[in-house]
């Protein structure tokens, strides 16, 4: 700083690490599940889907997921994480619905 010159400072924050949050919401029954993980990988997502099927919505015949087009939001997350038998069991209970990549307004 010099006399007559305004004080200067850096407004950027210092990153202290990262984390990931998976959230599932059942609007009809007012249910939600939140899980925090250290990373966001296909295996993390696959394990979260299994948690939802087996623990949170265990009575449901089919779970329909509305997800964006992130690379981990796919069937590969299940098939790469679990053996063939377990993957088939989980995949028989889920359906992925993806948000549109682009939206054109009239």
C-alpha positions in Angstrom: 0.0 0.0 0.0 1.1 3.5 -0.7 -0.3 6.7 0.8 -3.3 7.9 -1.3 -3.8 4.4 -2.8 -6.9 2.4 -1.7 -6.3 -0.9 0.1 -6.3 -3.9 -2.1 -7.3 -7.4 -1.1 -8.1 -10.7 -2.7 -11.8 -11.6 -2.5 -11.4 -15.3 -3.4 -12.0 -17.9 -0.8 -9.5 -20.6 0.1 -10.7 -24.1 -0.7 -10.5 -26.4 2.3 -11.4 -29.6 0.4 -14.4 -30.9 -1.3 -17.3 -33.3 -0.6 -20.3 -34.8 -2.5 -23.9 -34.9 -1.5 -26.4 -37.4 -2.9 -30.1 -36.5 -2.4 -33.2 -38.5 -3.1 -36.7 -37.0 -2.7 -40.0 -38.8 -2.7 -42.4 -35.8 -3.1 -45.6 -38.0 -2.8 -44.8 -39.4 0.6 -42.7 -36.5 1.8 -39.6 -38.7 2.2 -36.0 -37.7 1.5 -32.6 -39.3 1.9 -29.3 -37.4 2.1 -25.9 -39.1 2.0 -22.5 -37.4 2.1 -19.5 -39.0 0.4 -15.9 -38.0 0.0 -16.0 -38.4 -3.8 -18.5 -38.6 -6.7 -17.6 -41.7 -8.7 -19.7 -44.3 -10.5 -19.1 -46.7 -7.6 -20.3 -44.1 -5.0 -23.4 -43.5 -7.1 -24.0 -47.3 -7.5 -23.7 -47.9 -3.8 -26.1 -45.0 -3.1 -28.7 -46.5 -5.5 -28.4 -49.9 -3.7 -28.9 -48.0 -0.4 -32.1 -46.4 -1.7 -33.4 -49.7 -3.0 -32.5 -51.9 0.0 -32.8 -49.5 2.9 -34.9 -46.4 2.2 -37.5 -47.5 -0.3 -37.3 -51.2 0.3 -41.0 -51.8 -0.3 -41.1 -50.2 -3.7 -41.6 -52.4 -6.8 -39.9 -49.8 -9.0 -37.9 -46.6 -8.3 -38.0 -43.9 -11.0 -35.0 -41.5 -10.9 -35.1 -38.1 -12.4 -31.4 -37.3 -13.0 -29.3 -34.9 -15.0 -26.9 -36.1 -17.7 -23.9 -36.4 -15.4 -21.6 -39.3 -16.5 -22.2 -41.3 -13.3 -26.0 -41.2 -13.6 -26.2 -44.3 -15.7 -26.6 -48.1 -15.7 -22.8 -48.4 -15.8 -22.7 -47.3 -12.2 -24.5 -50.4 -11.2 -22.9 -52.9 -13.6 -19.3 -51.7 -12.7 -19.9 -51.7 -9.0 -21.7 -55.1 -8.4 -21.5 -58.6 -9.7 -23.8 -59.6 -12.5 -26.5 -61.2 -10.3 -26.7 -58.2 -7.9 -26.6 -55.7 -10.8 -29.6 -57.5 -12.5 -31.6 -57.4 -9.2 -30.9 -53.7 -8.8 -31.5 -52.8 -12.4 -34.9 -54.6 -12.4 -36.1 -52.1 -9.7 -34.9 -48.8 -11.3 -35.7 -46.6 -14.2 -33.6 -43.6 -15.1 -35.3 -40.5 -16.6 -33.0 -37.8 -17.8 -33.5 -34.0 -17.9 -33.3 -32.5 -21.4 -29.9 -31.4 -22.5 -31.3 -28.3 -24.1 -34.6 -26.5 -23.8 -35.9 -24.3 -26.6 -38.4 -21.7 -25.5 -41.1 -20.8 -28.0 
